[in-house]
Amino acid sequence: MMKSSWAMKDYIFSTLGASAISIVSSLIVSNIFPPPEVTGEVQGFFELPFGTVQYITLFILLIVLPLIEELVFRKALWGFLERYLPKRQVLFVVSTIFCLCHIEVPLVVGLLPISLFLGWLRLRTDSIKCSVIAHIAYNTTGIFLTLV
């Protein structure tokens, strides 16, 4: 059932759900696959003291990329596909394409739960507002886990 009105609880649910998915999927993936080589590079890049480059990079990773990905996948691609497929099929097609675009097997496996959650939010609300908030929360939690 579609929901058109927005409530603070939707944003809280989106944020907490995405953060929980990030933690659980990170734990599962890290126990199945070795850490990618880039993890050490990322940790080194974000060592203190922070400079302008690190702040700009964080802004891009935490705000810009989630917004762009949601606009591309759950706005544009979703809107195109829902003209030809039932919405539940669109959810699975868009989620699969989103995961496959991240190329590396550990990323594809780790992203499937969040991708389905973001798609479910899009399906449930008929908007990308909650999926953008959830995507930002997911990336924020993931970067925090990487840096800790």
N, C-alpha and C positions, 0 to 999 in steps of 0.2 A: 504494500500500500504506500503510495507516495505521500510525502509530507511537505507542505509548502511553507508553513510558518517556522520561524527559527526561535529557538530558545537557548539560553545559556547552557542548559544541560546537554544539548547536542554538541556544543563546542567542548565541554568538559569531557563528555563521553569519547569524542573523537580524539582528544589529546591523550587521555589516559589509555584508551584502547591501543592507539598507535605506539605509545611508549612501552606498554606491556608487550606488544608484538615484537618491538625492536629488541627488548631484553631477552625474551624467550628464543626468538629466531637467532640472535647472536650467540646465545649459549649452545643451541643445537648445532649451528653451523661450525662454531669454533671447536666442537668436539668431534665433528666428522671430517673437516678439511683443515689442512695446515693454514696458518695465517698467511695472507698474501704478502709478497715482498714489500708492497707499497705501505703496509701498516707501519713499519719502522720509519719510513720516510715521512709519513704523515705525522707521527709522533714527534720526530725531530723538527719538522717544520713549525709545529705549534709549541715548542719549548719556550719558556719565558726567557727574556722579556718579550712581550707581544709588541709588534710594530704595526705600521699601517697596512702592510701587505697581508699580515695574518688576519687583521680585522676585516679587510675587504674580502679575503678568501672565505672567512666564516660567514659573512653576509651573503655571499654568492651561494655557498653550500646550504645554508640554513633557510634562506628566504627566496632568492632568485631561482635556483634550480627547482625546488619543489613547485613554485608557482608556474614556471615554464612547463614542467612535466605534466602538471595537472591540466594546464590549458591545452597542451598538445594531445594527451592521451584521453583524459576524461571529459574534455570539452569538445575539441575538434573531431578526433577520431571517433569518440563515442557518438557524437551528433551525426556524423556521416553514417556509421554502421547501424544506428537505430532506425534508419530509413529502410533498411533491408532485413534486419534480424530482430527477433524479440529481445526485449531489454535484458533478460537474464542471460541470453547467449552473448549479447554485447559485453556484459560484465566479464564473462570468461575469455572472450576473444581479446578484449582490451587488456585484461590482466596478464594474459599469456604474452602478448606482444610487448607489453611494458617490461616484463621479466626478461624476455629474450634480448631486448635491446641493451641490457646491461652486460651481455656477452659471457663473462666468467661464470663457470658452473656454480661456485659457492654463492655468488651474488644472485644468480637465477633462483637457486633453491631458497636462499634466505629472503628473497623479495616476494615470493609467491604469497605468503600469508598477508603481508601488508598490502600487496597489490589487490588481492581479493577484498580486503577490508576497505580500501579506498574505493573500489568499485561498488561495494555494497553501500557505502555512504552516498555515493553518486546516485545509485539506484533508488535508495530510500528517500533521498531529499530532492532529487531532480535538479541538483545544483552541485557546483564544485567547492562551495564555501567550506563545508566540513572536511572534504578530502584535502583541501589545501592546508587547513589547520592541522589535520592529522599527519600529513606528509612532512610538514615543518617539525612537528613533535617527534616523528620517527627519525628524521635526519639529526635532530638535536640530541636525542637519546643515543643514537648510534655513534655520533662524534664524541659525545661524553664518554661512552664506553670504550672507544678507541684510545682516548687520551688518558684514561685513568689507569 
